[in-house]
Amino acid sequence: MNTINTYRKKRFWAAILVVQILLFFIFSKLSIAISMFERFFEIQKEIHQLLFSWIPFSFGDMLYLLLGIYILYSIITFFKKKTRNASLFKILILVNIFYFSYQIFWGMLYFQKPIVEKLPEKEITLEKKKELALKYLEKCKQTRAVVMEDKYGVFQISDVHKIKTEILSQQAKLPSFISSKKAAEINSLKPSLFDGVMSFTGILGYYNPFTSEAQYNTQLPSSYIPFTLAHESSHQLGFAREQEANFIGYLTGIQSSNPELKYSAEYFTLKSLLNSIVYEDEKFVENVISDFSSGMKRDWAYEKQFAAKHQGFLNAFFSFTNNLFLKSNQQEGSVTYSYFIDLLIRYEN
């Protein structure tokens, strides 16, 4: 009798999962439903940040750690005949709860109206990308000259808290035709508890939709950190697509009065442009890099050194899985910059 009841329960929760998948698929096609999820996001974001932002460490990371331990325990018990059915039943319930929570808190935001539709059409030419690359090269040179350095002459952040505060301030000044989202007044940008591992994954930061916390890797070169913070804070603002979060991070940084945030945003933009040009004109990219200021060259060398030191299986694995995740959410792959470049050129014009 217990075996029959357990079987029925498993079938019930498996059916619920299928219904959820179909229901959220239908929601993703309805603009009125997406609009409701956008409004709900604004409410839950404020509640989550009030609940978790005051905690000095990432509460979301602790949840992930506990979830990982539970999943490992469930896998072990699944291979034991006596506890197999009970374990599968619990896993199905957990998957249902996780999937439902993820979709209402975050997943549906991937189907918002794309930013590109809010900007004028513009042909993306190699000449235009080169023109912008030279423009941002000069910007980077000027801003790099006024930031702090460590004893090796590499860019060093002086006060990360000021950068976080500046990001929230700049988000309130985003162009209204691009974003009508309410900027957060609560700082919920936190160091990741897994930063030692993150360095080997290629992940710079991530947003936790269950707590509205944004985590970043404190071990990154300083040239990465301000823009990574701006990018993850863009997710907190409600921009789900990766390249749109890059674009909002770009808008947040380029107008900033904080030279560290400004330099990191300009430097990211320059590198993105060069990455989009290199397969069409490698010689041009080499010439631009050779024209970096001495400080930029030291930052560039340190980034390459950091990447070489942390290459490995995890880096390749997370790059592959993240690529699949992005494509499953109607985004480009993790190494593709074309959408960000498209937004950049449309905005610049």
N, C-alpha and C positions, 0 to 999 in steps of 0.2 A: 504493500500500500504506500509506504514512504517513497519507494522508487518511482511509482506512478505519479505521486504528487510532485516530486522533484522534477520529473520529466515535463510535467505540465507547466511548472513554474519557469523552467528554462525556455520552453516554447513561447510562453507569454512574454518574457523579457526580450527574447530574440525578435518577436513580432513587433514589440514596442520600438525597438531600435530601427527596424525597417520602416515603420510608420514615421518615425522622427526624420529619417533621411529623406523620405519622399516629401514630407511636410515642409521641411526647410528648403528643399529644392524648389518647391512651388513658391514659397515666400521670396526666394532669391529672384524670381521672375516678376514680382509685383512691386512697383515703385511705392505704392502706399504702405506696403509691409516694410520695405527698407526704410522709409521715412519714420515709421513707428520705432524701429530698432535704433535708428539714429537718436531719436528723442529719449528712448530708454537708456541709451549709453550715457547721455549727459547726466541722467539721474543717478545711475549706478556708479558712475565714475566718482561723483562727489561723495557718495556714501562710502565707497571703498577707500577713498583717500582719507576721509575722516577716521575710518576704522584702523587703517594700517600705516599711514604715513608717519605717525609719531613713534612707531617702533624703530629703534636704532639700527636694526638689521633687516634683511629682506625676509618678511614673513612668507611671501610666495615661494621663496627658495626652500624654506622649511617644509612647506606643504608638498613641494615636489620631492623632497628627500624622503618624507614619510610615505608618499605615494609609491616611490621607487622601492622602498623596503617592503611595502605591502604587496606590490606586484611580484617581487622576488619570492616572497613567502607563498603567494598563491601558485606560482609556477612550480615550486617545490612540492606543495601539497597536491597539485594536480597530477603529479606522477605517482602518487600513492593511491592505490585502488580504492581504499576505504573512504578517502576524502575527495576523490576526483569529482563526483557529481556536485558536492557542496561547493567546491572551489570554482567550478565552471559557473554555477548559479550566482555566486558572489561577484565573479568577474563580469558577467553580463549586466548585473545591476550597476556596478561601478562604471562600465563603459557607457551605459545609458545616462547616468548622472553627469559624467564628464562631458559627453557629447552635447547634451542639452544645455549645460551651463556654458560651454564654450561658444555654442552658436548664438545664444541670446546675449551674452556679454560681448562677443567679439566677431564671430564668424560671419555674420550677416553684413558687417561693415565693409567686407571686401566687394560688395555689390553696390556700393554707393556710386553716385554719378562721378565718373573719372574727372580729375582736374583738367585733363587735356581738352575736355569739351567746354571748359570755361575760358579757354585762351584762343586767340586768333590762329587760324591755320598759317603755317609757314613751311616752305620747303626746306628740308634739312640737307644742306650741301656740305661737302668736304671743305670748301672755301670758308663757309660760315663758321664751321667748327674750328678751323685754324685761326680765324680772326678772333674768336672768343678765347682760344687757348693763349694767344699772345696777350690779350687784354688781361686775363687772370694771372698770367705770369708776372706782369708788371704790378698788379694789385698785391700779389703774394710777396714780391720783393719789398714793396713799401711797408706792408704790415709786419713782415718778418723782422724788419729792422728795429721795431719798437717793443718786441716781446722779450721775456727773460730767457736766459740760457743756463744750463748746468755747467759744471767745470770742464766738460768736454765740448762745450759750444753747441750743444743740442738744445732745441726748444724745450722749456720747462714751464709747467703751469705754476703760477704763484698762489692762486686761491681758487680751488674748484667750486667752493660754495658760491662765490661771486658769479661764476659762470652759470651755475644752476639758476640763480636768481635772475640773471640777465636773460636767460632763455625764456623763462615765464613772462618776463616783462615784454620781450620782443614778440611773443606769440599774441599778445593783446593788440599788437600793431600790424598784424598781417592784413594784406589788402582784402577788403570786404567782398570783392568779386571772386576771390579764390576761397576764402574761408569765412563762414559765419559762426564757426564753432566757438564756444566760450572757453577762453584761456583759463587754465587752473591757477588758483592762488595758493595752492598747497604744494610744497616741494616734496615729491615722492620719488626722487631719483636716488638710487642706492647702489653701493658696491655689491657685486654678486658674491655669494658665499662660495661659488665654484670658480673663481677667477683663475686659480692655478690650473684647472682643467681647461677652462675656456681658451687659454693661450694656445692650446694644441688643437683646437677645433676650428679656428678661423672665425668664431663668433665674437663680435666686438661688444654686443649688448643684446638685450631682449626685453620684451614687454610681457608682463604677466596679466592676462585678462581677468584672472580670478581675484586679484587684489589691487589692480590698477597701479602696481609698482613698475618702475622701469629700472632694470639692472644694467650695469656696465662693468667691464673688466678693468680694474684699477692698474693692472700690470702692463697695459698697452703703452706704446710710446705716446708722449704728451700731444703730439701732432694729431693723433686719432681721437683723443678723449673728448674735447669740446664738441666736435661735430657728432660724435657718437651719442653724447648726451642730448644734443638738439634733435637727432634722428629719433631716439627712443622717446623723448618727450613729445614728438610729433605723433607717435602712436598713442600716447596718453591723451592727446588732443582729440583723437578719433580718426586719424588717417591710417587705415589698415595696410594698404599696398606699400610694399617696401620702397619702390622708387618714388612714390608720392611723399612718403615720410622723408626721403632724401631731399626732395624739392622743398618741402616745408622747413626742413632743417637748414637748407641753403638760404631761404628767405629770412629765417630767424637770425642767421649769422652774418650775412653780408651788410646789413644795415646797423649792426651792433656797434656800440661805442666801446665794448670790451675787446681789446686787440687780440686776446687769446682765442676767443670764440670766432672773431672775424677771420683771423689767419687760418684757423682750422677749417672753416667753411670754404674760404677761397682756395685753400690747398686741395681740399677734397674735390672741388669743382674743376680745378686744373687737371688733377690726376684722372678724373672721369672723362674729361675731354680728350686727354692724351690716350686713354684706353680705347676710346671710340675711333681714334684716328690711326692708331699704330698699324692696323692691318691694311690700311689704304696708303699710308705714307710713313713708313718706318723712319726714314731719314729725317723728316720734319720733327718727329718726336725726339729723336736723338739730339737734334739741334736745340730744341727747347730745353731739354734736360741739361745740356751742356751750358745753357744760359741761365740756369738757376743761380741765385745768389749763393755766396759761400755758406751762409746759415741754412738755406734750403737744401743745399747739397749734403750738409751734415745730418739734417733731419731725414732726408731720403736714404742716406747710407744706414742710419740707425734703424729705420723701418725695415730695410732689406735684411739687416742683421737679425732683427727680432723675428722676422718671418722665417729665415733660414734656421734659426735656433729652435723654432717650435713646429717645424714641419713633421708630419708623421701620419700614421694610419687614421687617427681621430680627425685630423684636418680633412683628409680625403673623404672619410665617411660622412662627416657633418656637411661638407660641401655638397655631396651627392644627395643626401636626404633633404637638405634645405632646398635644393634645386627642385626636387620632386614636390615638396610642400608648396613652394611658390607657384609652380605651374598648376597644381591642383586648385589653387585659389585665384585662377585667372590672372596670374602675374607672369612676368618674364623670369627666366632663371636667375640664380643668384649672381652669376658673373656677367650679366647683361646690363649695359648702361644706357641703351638706346632710348628707353622711355624717359629717363631723367634728362638726357640730352635734348630730347624732343621738347619737354616742358621748359627747360632752360632757354632754348633758342626762341620758342614762342613768347616766353616772358620777356626776354631781352629786346624783342622787337615790338 
